[in-house]
Amino acid sequence: MKANKKIYLILIVLLCTALSCGKSNNPVDEPVTNGFDKTAMLTNYADNLIIPGYTDLQQKLQLLTPAVNTFLTAPTTLNQQAMLQVFKTAYLSFEKVSFTQFGPAETILYTNFMNTLPATTNDNSDLQKIEANISSGSYNLSQNITVNQQGFPALDYLLFSANTVQQFSAANSANRKKYVQDILARMQDLTDNVLSSWKNSYRAQFIANTKSDAGSPIGYMVNQFAYEMDQLKGPRIGWPFGKQSGGLIFENKCEGYYSKTSLALAIENLSSLKAYYIAAGSGKSFSAYLTALGKDQLNQSILTYFDNAINKLKAVPDPLSASLTNNKTAVDAAYKEIQILLTVLKTDLASALSVRITYVDNDGD
Amino acid sequence: MTATKNWLNRQVSITPLITFRITFGAIMLFSILRFWWNGWIETQYIRPQFYFTYMGFDWVKPLGATGTYLLFLLMGLTALLVLIGLWYRIAIILFFLSFSYTEMIDVTNYLNHYYFISIVSLLLIFLPANRLFAVDVYLNPAKKCNTVPFWMVGVLRLQMGMVYFFAGLAKLNYDWMVEAIPMKIWLPAKSHLPLIGALMYKEWVAYAFSWFGAIYDLSIAFFLINRITRPYAYIAVIGFHLFTALFFPAIGMFPYVMMLSSLVFLDGKFHQALLRLVAGHTYFNQAAGAYQFNRLNQQLVLAFMGLYFLVQTLIPFRYLLYPAPLFWYEEGYRFSWRVMLMEKSGNTFFYVKEPGSGRVFEVNNQEFLTPQQERMMSTQPDMIIRYAHYLKKVYQARRIHHPEVYAEGYVALNGLPSKPFINPKINLSAQKLSWHHVQFILPFSK
């Protein structure tokens, strides 16, 4: 009887400890493994891809400001052409950070404000809103509903659509000029904001968390591979190509339609995604992680599919908006390869790394 | 026969039932608050525009924002009432109804432990878990009981035992036992764990986990029933579920539900000791009644229980009526305690065709489904049909004449490369939901 009582007491104490300690968070520190060093991988991503990506974009936007101002002061075709080159460089640089919508970028909806796609809706309502903002001169660009009235798509339209030079030469163009400057300033602010968060605090958090569950850096990145591929297949190419509209083409839905940079942007986006996958063959990448897990065959397939998709995209004649009508076969070929790559990233890669493509946290069993 | 009857009807301490009621109410209340706090009411029951219902339960509809919050409020309140034992019978009935209704809104949210909670609350309706240490007996001391017929505790033990045993049986398959898959896939994702993290890449660890899991599930109920092994078995329960909570935090409340529910295996003396910590000595020494149904009720309830457990025993085997492999088709997969058994993920592209014009519209799944819904739908045939039917309606409303819905799907199962899952030539909107084997899923190939 006595002994029995003791056992019961032990059980009660055990249960209580179990219930209480189960609730607390376990400290996260990565032990040295002989399998794969995830901390080294994350450090590599932070220091050699993500932070340099934002630094590069910050510089490219700094170069864009004087080029835009020159054009606004003297709106000539020549200045527009000069500005186009700088604009294009900045937009291409953005494609390198488009993948990193997590951490500080997620907090401020960075990618949404910088580059919500498609840039125009069927009825061009975004453009109407931009024009309304300009004529009223009152707008609050930090509101979430204004995501498609700013960023690169808005600049693309304002600076490179058909009558741009005349519009900025007109006597009443002060509001329009101010709107362009406001947008550009906001893009710089947002970029500075994300970059400084990465440098000051988020980098440490990022490399310290080697979990793979929802909300972890690895979980986020695998989700982003799927997300960027969905974007490429949908708004970047598929939607303008009429894939969802029964073949009805919407060429003005192309990313960078007015500056005719769509194809270059798509290629850069996909090449950046591959760059994130292999991390310059450093051995500290998702590619190396798969190999370490004994999944080299999958890794090789993914690399092949990346190259196939990039090559087929490169085979599409520029500009993309014209090829949607004139070179359907080439666009279709690229589209098919994109779909194959999307499937292998969303299904096989995620599955091999035990990451759920859900973007949200919830219970499972 | 009479011996069995006597064995079932012998009076035993009511206290295991009492602890069960209190812990069940408490953990339900906590779970509901946690669900609310995490914003999941919004993301799972309000935001989606389309819901995957269960066959025969198409009348279960989401209740809109206000309705859903009221439903959760009702669930939370009734859980609290169960916990304190006030208006117990009506509270547990309402809890059972509101909880089950919520779970039936969307197949996407199916979890074995939600199903467990549903059926346990159904069983609790018939058990007098409010006859001691409850507000009900404080208000009406005449109702106080110290003992109940043994079967009233027994049904809960049997139910728990079946959950474990069937979960164990399900693990006895080639991938789990011989290949140690999915453990081999899941464990390297846990290398962040302190001390043992480095072991997660080792193959033998995956085997150890798989085999230990299977043996634990198959045997734990027997060790819990045996008087001598019982205390040690319960220590194993705590250890095992703590381990799973640590390794797989995504399974949420499940380990805690099982740890607390398994207390029901311990005998009256343990529960008295436990409850005495709260109630004091004298409370249990007072004389009180022995609970007994009247003859008719007793027979009705026992007949119900017999039928219930017969059904519970058959349901996990219904997969045998369908062509293999079960993991590919998932026909007869749910409601069978197949917990964390496979690694499966998929991706599906839907195409709506207008036969007259030949126009093809590719579907943007994100327009209609949440990421979670899309993920679950991509690997489960019945959800694919339901979604195809929905798409037909949507595109009809968009003035597409006689829309036909086709899909191209890929599924990666247990570490194999993704394979084509759906026959792209079959018009899914014309497929009927039924108990028959699905025709539009392509055969599984290694």
Interface residues (C-beta under 8 A of the other chain):
Chain A: N4 K5 I7 Y8 L9 I10 L11 I12 L14 L15 A18 L19 C21 G22 N26 P27 V28 D29 E30 P31 V32 T33 N34 G35 F36 K38 N209 T210 K211 S212 D213 A214 I218 D230 G234 G238 K243 Q244 S245 G246 G247 A292 L293 Q297 L298 S301 Q339 L342 T343 V344 K346 T347 D348 A350 S351 A352 L353 S354 V355 R356 I357 T358 Y359 V360 D361 N362 D363 G364 D365
Chain B: N38 W40 T43 Q44 L111 N112 H113 I185 W186 P188 A189 K190 S191 H192 L193 P194 L195 G197 A198 M200 Y201 P231 Y234 I235 I238 H241 L242 A245 L246 P249 A250 I251 G252 M253 F254 P255 Y256 M259 L260 L263 L266 K269 F270 A273 L274 L277 V339 M340 E343 K344 S345 G346 N347 F349 E354 S357 R359 V360 F361 E362 V363 N364 Q366 T370 P371 Q372 R375 I400 Y410 V411 A412 G415 P417 S418
